[in-house]
Amino acid sequence: MLQIAIFNDSLYMSKHQIIDYSLFLVINPLKRTVRVGIIDYVRHYNFREVIEQRFKETMSKEAPTVINPEQYKRRFRAAMDKYFISLVPDANCDLPTLVASIANKNEEITVERKL
């Protein structure tokens, strides 16, 4: 469901020329709930951003941070797949234990998922 929501919301943002959005995630292990929302500046990609992108592409050796909505959508989806979708536990996971083990060990963990 999270992946579908991210896909649909990023498609909507892209079609409406919106960039600079981020995912906000709140996990409540006691209630076994997860709240997700798209937040941040959520600004329109307009002439100013086009100029900024082109300037940075020609004057800097680094990739520009301001990119067109289609590129932003693809980058956002890839980041969500890498950092969130692959870590979402399945229904059989003991979420409080999982969260406690992360908090106690301060380590990165991964949860395998079947495709």
N, C-alpha and C positions, 0 to 999 in steps of 0.2 A: 504494500500500500504506500509506503514511504517513497519508493522508487517511482511509482506511478504519479504520485503527487508532485514530486520534484520534476518529472518529465513534463507534466501538464503545466505547472506554474512557470517553468523556464520557457516553455513554448509560448505561453501567453505574453510573458515579458519581452521575448524576442520579437514577436509580431507587433508589439506596441512600442518598439524602439527603446526599451528600458534596459539600463545597465546598472552596475554597482549595487547588487543585492547579495545578501549572505543568508546562510541558514542559522537559525537560532534553535537550539535543542535543549529541552529541560527534561531530565529523567527523575522520576520520583520512585525509588525502589520500594518504598513502603506501600504505596498505593498501586505499584506496578503499572504506572502510567508514563507515557512519553508525550510531550507537547512539542510541536514543531511549527515554526513559522519563518517566513522570509522577511528579513529586516534589512536595514542599513539605509544608505542614501536614496536608493531607488530613483535614479535620475534618468532623464531622457537623453538619448544619444542624438546630439544635434550638431550644428556646424562647429561649435566650439570644441566638441570632443573629436570631430573629424580632424580639425587643424592640430589639436594636441597629439593625436595618434600619429599623424603624418610627420609632424615635427620630431617626435621621439623616435620614429622609425628611421629617419634620415640622420639625425644628430647624435643618437645614442647607440652604443653597442649592445645594450640590453633590450629585451623585448618590451614594447610599450605596455603599460598597465591599463590604459584606456584602449579598448578594442570595440569593434562594432558588435551590435547585439547578437548576431548569429555566432560569432566567435566566442562572445562572453557566455552564451548559452552552452556551447560545447565544452568550454573550460569549466564552467560551473558544474555541469553534469558529470564530467570526468572526476572532478574533485569530490563530489558527493559519493560517487561510486567507490572511490579510493578510500575516503576517510569515514564514511558513515554506512553506506549500504552493506559493505563487506563485514561490518562489525555488528550489525543488528542481530541479536540473538533470536533463535527460533522459539516457538511456543513451549518447548520442553525444557528450556533453560531456566535455571534457578537464578533469577535476576538479582535478588538481594545478595546472594553469595558471590555472584560475578562482580557486582559493583564493589562489594567489600574487599574482594581479593585485589582489585585494581587499586583501590584507595590505600590498602595496607602495603602493597608491594611497590606501588608507584612505578609500575611497569606497563608497557604496551602489551595488550593481548589481542589475539585475533580469534574470531569465531568462524569456523569453516561452514560453508553453506553449499548445498547441492544445487546444481543448475538444471 
